[in-house]
């Protein structure tokens, strides 16, 4: 009975988190705090990775990637549309891989560190998701899409392509995102723990 209850809790939890990923990525991506748009869709991915393990994090990250890919294909993101035209295969790979690996590594980090300190594990797992997500995107931009990035930098009048990438594409917003997620998710996990008890 206990095993069935745990399995049901897992399925219901994953269903709710999947719906949150889709809704937050589709409708809340325009939400801003000042000039920053926090990556709210990463929150349910991290929660799933922490609560249900790295496989759950990877699945939720894959859902996130699929929603991002749909936005790219529909032309909602102008630069991503250029990426799709430049190299369709790699655009699909990046969209799906970055979210999936963000969820997976977030879950692994929590699993490894939770035995030492649960709060620190939650903070580190929360920080890993945006780092991996942005890191995979950056690897793609600075390798496969480098000619496209060079062309974009030249159009903007930038002389240093790498500096242009890190200031325009990544910028200070990444640090805000990292701090926002690293504070919000552990707080939500604490609330979930209190409610479950």
Secondary structure, 3 states (H helix, E strand, C coil): CHHHHHHHHHHHHHHHHHHHHHHHHHHCCCCCECCECCCCHHHHHHHHHHHHCHHHHHHHHHHHHHHHHHHHHCCCCHHHHHHHHHCHHHHHHHHHHHHHHHHHHHHHHHHHHCCCCHHHHHHHHHHHHHHHHHHHHHHHHHCCCHHHHHHHHHHCCCCCHHHHHHHHHHCCHHHHHHHHHHHHHHHHHHHHHHHHC
